[in-house]
Amino acid sequence: MAKTDDLGFNPLEELDRSEARIVVRLEFRRFKKPVTMIQGIPKARLVEVARELKRRFGAGGSTKGEELLLQGDHRSHVKDELVKQGFAADHVDVI
């Protein structure tokens, strides 16, 4: 049986991406500041995805539990970036 290093990708990681149901929504926090909340990203990829989205949007943010918080309203662009990172477009819901 081949190791995951020999394949060039990790099949379990690919399965996580294809099965993930991601919800993107907007909330207003203190002083009516908008925060984009992303839920449903697999725990193993959460920090990596957070780092990339913060870099791409030039925004601050953090991970809290299994949620990703981005400062500002980025709903219109998050879906495109998640699809570029390998998540299925029909599994990303923007509310």
Secondary structure, 3 states (H helix, E strand, C coil): CCCHHHHCCCHHHHHHHHHCCEEEEEEECHHHCEEEEEECCCHHHHHHHHHHHHHHHCCCEEEECCEEEEEECCHHHHHHHHHHCCCCHHHEEEC
